[in-house]
Amino acid sequence: MKLYSTSHNSPEIPLRDAIFTGVAPDKGLYMPRFIPRLKPDLIKKLRGLPFQEIASTVATLLLEDEIPPAKLKHIVYEAFNFDVSLQPLGEFFALELFHGPTLAFKDFGARFLAQLTKYYTPGHYKQVILVATSGDTGSAVASAFHNIPGIHVVLLYPKDKISRFQEKQLTCWGKNITPIAIEGTFDDCQTFVKTAFSDSELALSINLSSANSINIARLLGQIFYYFFAYTRLPDTASPIVISVPSGNLGNLTAGIIAKRMGLPISNFIASTNVNDAFSRYLQTGVTRPLATISTLSNSMDVGNPSNLARIQELYNHKLQKIRQDIETYSFTDRQTLIEISSTYKDSGYILDPHSAIGLLGLKAYSKHHRLANGIFLATAHPVKFKEAIEQVINSDLEPPPELSSLFQLSSSIHLKPSYKLFKRLLLERFV
């Protein structure tokens, strides 16, 4: 797999190098030069197979020139040691992606990246992984990389702008995981990570990489469950429409790549909260960063989505083609809570705020289009937003017992939104 930069001013590199550099020298994001296609007959043969077998088949096609098939199969099974489920919900389907160790879809990309990193890391190598998180990414990366020799993870998250449960999941690890609470927004955290990668002094002193969705390996790990969803639909002859709760647009990008690989997805819905930079881009054709607004669906609180650059590349920067494949809808916290409440009353199914927005997008789309196969991504377990949801459904939510032992430790560093202070901390701790 050869990868090029979306800024088109850096040499092509193999996957191994992209994993360890994260961002290209020209500050672009890496993209595969060639996306292979699965033949329709092979896609049909995936029906009924376990998720891990589906992931192995797709991963082998993507990475056959990078990793021997037997090794790659081992990586897949080590990364994805948990369930995926497509559940009917009224006239739609919920693709449940929250059965991993940190109860969020981010476990897929983070664990696949961790196993690839482990495979490629020499025994003497020391790596610092920087992660900006608005909620779920950080805990997934911490879980995936915890205790891996030679790897230290630095998590940046916006102080007081994530749920209490999410903060516990970020700060409970110790050892090779360092959480930092930035007194700002997610975009401040993301800017620090991007700036660090272009900082020549840091590059000479510390081996830096990223586990955000700016790292191409994260996206590769998210392609597989789109294929799984297809294999579990009772009727694959009708058009398939998938609603993706969207913030930094990594999950949507992975879905588009799955479509390019031959998966018969008719359309995508980018369902956002009031942080609607992508919606405005589709409406106007202008890329304009927006100030971030804090919402209940905090993993989508992104005013300047990085992966827009990848989506533009996938469509050769032709806005009309993007509009043909993707529709977008935005929803408020009030609409989100109403949807959580009504869905629970109608079916007993409990949505988290992100999944609720995914379902809202599907419902909005269905008002204008006939839908036989409407899927929304259920991206997080509702217990991660315990306080907000309990007030809406008037019922207690308890975390799975296996998570309780993680919450005995809670420690983080508080830092003002200053890149200079952040850089000083990195140099003091990791040089």
N, C-alpha and C positions, 0 to 999 in steps of 0.2 A: 504494500500500500504506500504509494507516494503521496505526500501531502504538500499543498501549496498555501501561501498566505493570501488572505482576502485583500490585503493591501498591494499584492503583486510586486513587491520590491524586496523579496527574500528568496533564497534558493529553495528548491524542493528538498524535503527530508523524509526519512522513513518514520514509521510510527514510533519506534523506540525513542528517537530523538525528540519527537513532538511531545511525548509523555513527560519528558524531563525538562522541557523548556516552557511548555504551556502556551506562551504567546510568541509569535514570530518576532525577529529583530526589528521589523518595520512596524511593529505594534498591531499587525493583523492577526486574525485567527486562522488556525490551520483547517484545511478542508481536503478531502480525498480528491485526487486528480481524476480518478475513475471510480464510478460506482457500479459494481457488477449487478446483473439481473438474474433472479431465479426464474427458471422456466415455469410456466403455469402448471405443468404436470408435477413438478417437484413441490410447488407450493401446496397443491392439493394433497400430496402424500404426507404433509405435515399434520393433517387433521387427526386429532385424537392422540398425538404423541405428547409425552410429558414436556413441560416447559423447557427443562434442561436440554432435551434432545432437539427441540426446535431452535433454541439458542445456539447449540453446538453446530447445527447445520448452517445457520445464517452466518455465524462467526467464522466458520471454515471458509465460506465463500468470500468473506471480506478480507480475511487475514491469512489465506493459505500460503502466501509468499513471505509471511513474517514469522509464523510459529508452526511447528510440526503439528498435524491434526491431533495426535494423541495427547500432546502437551496442552493444546488449546482446549480439548475436551475436559481435561483435568482442571484447567483454569475456570471454565464455565461452571463445572459442578461445585468447585470450592466457593465461587462467588455467589451462586444462586442456590443456596441450601434452604430455601423457604418457598412458600406457595404463591401462586398467582391464581386469580379467579375471575371469571366473567359471570356476573349475576344478573338475572332479569329483574328489572324494576319498572313495573307498569309496562308501557309500550317501548321502553328503552332498555339498554344494558349498561351496567356499571362494571368497568374493568378495575377490579380492586388491586391496587398496587401497594398496599400498606401492611402486608403480612411479613415484612422483613424485620430485622432486629431493632430498627429504630422507628418502625411504624410509618414509614413514608416512602414514596416512590424513589426518592433519592438514593435508597439502598442499592438499587440496580446499578446505576452509573458509578457510585462510589466504590462498591465492592468489586466490580469488574476492573475499574482503574487500579484498585489496590492489588489485585492479583496479577495484573499485567506489570505493575511497578515492581512487585516482588520477584516476578520472573526475570525481569531485565536488570535488576539491581545487583551489581557486583558486591561481594562480601565486605569489601573495605570502604564502600561508598557511603557518604552521608548526605542526606537530602532534607531540605526544609520545604514543606508543602504549605503554601499560603492559601487560605480559603476565606472568601467573603461570604457571609451567610445572612439571609433575612429570616431564617428559621430552621428549616429541615436539612439543608445541605450540610451544615456543620456537624450535626450529630451523626449523620450517615457516614461522613468522611472519618470522623473520630472513631466510630465503631469499626469501620473497615480497616483502618490503619493502626489501631491500638496494638501496641507491643510488637509491631513489625520492626525488626532490627534495622538500624541505619536510617530510619525515617522519623522525622519530627514534624508534627502538624501544628500550625498556628491558625487559630480560628478567630476571625474578626466579625463581630455582630453588633448591631445598633442597640445600645443600652436602653432598656425600658420599652423596646419596640417589638419584642417577641413575647410569646406566651410564657407563663411560669414553667409549664411542663417542658417547653422547648429549651428554656434556659437551663433547667436541671439536666437535660440530655446533653447540653453543650459543655457543662462544667463539672461533670461527675467522673471524668476519666483519670486525670493525673498522668504520671509517667511521661510518655512522649507526646502528650496533647496539651497545648497551651491556648486557653481561651482568652480573648481580649475583648472587653466591652467598650466600644467606641461611643463617645457622647455625641452622636450624630445620627445619620441615616445609613441605610444599606448602600446608597450610592457613594457615600464617603468611604465606606469599607471597600467597595469595589474599586474606587479610584486609587486607594492606597495600594491594593494588590497590583493593579495595572502599572502604577508608577514605579513600584518596586522592581517589576520585570524590565523596565527600561532604564533602571539606575545602574550605571556602569560600575560604580564603587561597590554596590552590593553584589553585582555579577562576579567581580573579582574575589570577593570574600566568602560568599555563601552559594551553594548549589540550590537554586530556587526552582520550584515548579508549582503548578496550581492544580487543585482538584475541583475548581468551579467548572461550570459547563463551558467555560472558555477552553478547557482541556478536551481535545477531541476524543480521548478514550472514554470520558464520561458519556458523551453522546452515543458512542458505539454501544455501550451497555444498555441504553434505553431503546434501541431499535427493536430488540427481540420481542418485547411484550406486545408490540403492534401485530406481529405475526401470530402470536399466541391468541390474541383476541379474534383474529380472522378464523383460526382453526376451531374456535368454540362456538361460532355463530351457527344456529340451526339452519339458516338459509343464506348461502353465500352468493346466490344468483342476483339478488337485489343490490342496488348501490349501497355502499358503506360510507357513513358519515361519522367522523370522530370529533368530539368536542374536547379540547385540551385547555384546562386551566393554565393561563399563560402569564408569565412575569418576565423573566430573562430570556424566554423563547427557546430554551434548550430542548424542552420536551417536544415542542412543536417541530423544531428542526429535525429531531430524530424521526418523527413520524413522516416528515416529507422525504427523508432519505429512505425509509422503509417503502414508501410509494415508488420512489425511483428504482428500488430493487425489484419491483414487479408486484408488490402487494396491491390488490385492486381496491384502493381507497378512492372514493369519488370526490369527497370534499372534506376539508378540515374547518373547524370552528375555533378561532382563538378567543376564548372566554376570559375576560379580564375584570379586575375590580376597577375602581375609579382611576387607578394609575394606567391610563389608556394611551400611552405613547404609540403603541403599535396600531391601535385603531385610528389614531390621527394620521399616522403615516399612510395607511391604506386609503384614507379619505382624501388626503392632500398630495401625497407623493413626496412630502418633505420630511426629512429626518430631523427631529428637533427634541433634544433632551428636555424632560419636564422635572420640576421639583417633586420629590417623592412625598406621597400622602400616606400616613399610617392607617391601616385597615385591619379588620379581623383576619383577612386572608393574607397574612403578612409575608408569606413566601413569594407573593406576587407584587409586593410593594417595590416596584422597580420603575424608575423614571427614564432610564437610558439603557434599554435592553441590549446586551452585547451581541446576542446571537442574531439580531436583525441583519448584521453583515453577512452571516452565513446564508440566511434565507434569500437575501438579494443575490448572492452568488449562485444559489441553486436555480434561480429563475433568470440568470443573466441580466439582472437589474432591470427587468421588464415588468413594470408595475402592473400592467393589465393582466399578465399571466399569473402573478401572485393573487390578484383579485379573483381570477377564475377559480382558483383552488381553495382560497381561504376567505371565509367571512368572519367578522369579528363583532362581538357584543360586549358591552361593559355594564357592570352592576354595582350598586351601592351596598353598604353594610346592612341597611334596612331590608333591601330585597333579599340579601343572602340569608338573614335570620328568618324572614318569612318563609323562604324555601325550605330551610331546615325544619321549621315547625310544621309546615303543611305536609312535607314528605313523611315525617315521623307519624303524624296523625293518620295519613292515608295508608301507610304500609308498615310502620314500625321500623323502617330503615333509618339509621342515623347517619347523616352527612356531616363531614367537617366543612368549614367555610369554603375551602378551595374546591372540594368536590361539589358543593352546592352551586358554586358559580359555573362549574362545568355542566351541571344539569340545567341550570338556567339558560345557558347558551344553546343547548340542544333544544330546549322548549321554544326559545325565541326563533331559532332556525326553522323548526317544524311548523311554525305559523305561516311560512311562505313556501315550504317545500314538503312534498310527500316523503315520509321516512319509513322504511321497512327495517333498516339496520342502523339505528342511532345508538352510538356508544359514547359515554363520557368517561373520562379518566377519574377514578376515585383515588386521589393522590396521597391522602393522609388519614390516619385513624382519628376518629372524633375525640378520643381522650386527650389528644395533644392540645385541644382547645376546650378543656373540661369546664372552666368557669363560664364561658360564654354559652356553651351549648346546654349545660344543665339548667340555666335560667330559661331557656327556650322550650325544652322538652319536659321540664319538671320531673326529671329523673336523674339518679346518680350515675356517674360514669367512673369506673375503676380501671386503672392501668393493668395490663397483664402481669401476673405474679412474677414472671421472669425479669421484669424491669425494675422491680422494687429495690433490689440489691444495688443497682447502679446509683441510686440517689443518696447514698450515705455520704458521699464526698461532693462538695460544691465549692469551687474556687475559680476566680477569674481575676484578670488584671484590668483595671479601669484606666482608660486613656482618653485625653482630649482629642478632638478631631484635627490632629496635626501630623502630617506626614513626617516632619522632622523628628518628632518624638517617637513615632512608630519605627522609623529607620534606626534611630539610636538604640531602641530596645532590641531590634534584630541583631545589630552588631555586637551589643553587649552579651547577648545570650548564646549566639550560634557561631561566632567566629572562633 
